Amino acid sequence: MKIQADVATIDILGHLILWFIITFITFGIGAFFFPYSFSKFIINRSELIDEQGRPRKMVCNTDLFGNVGHVILWMIISIITLGLGYAFYFYKVWNYSLNHTTIQ
């Protein structure tokens, strides 16, 4: 089995511009919701290819506001650590997103 992602450059550009605007308008708070959107963006454009070459779609079952408590906790950690905690937060969000992904 292998995983194949199909992410177009124009989709990436649109996603980045959208989140840059959101982050700017919310004075940086949007940056704490971006990792959820980023992981879902990639996972939902990925397929699991089985041994026979059949693709099976991956679906990330998270939403941006489903874990507000998690966001607030990591926001506090990031502020206390002067931003260093955000790198760990990004990994934890990917862990959470992969654990909430199904194969169809």
ABEGO torsion letter per residue (X at the ends): XBBBBBBBAAAAAAAAAAAAAAAAAAGGAAAAAAAAAAAAAAAAABBBBBAAGBBBBBBBBBBAAABAAAAAAAAAAAAAAGGAAAAAAAAAAAAAAAAABBBX
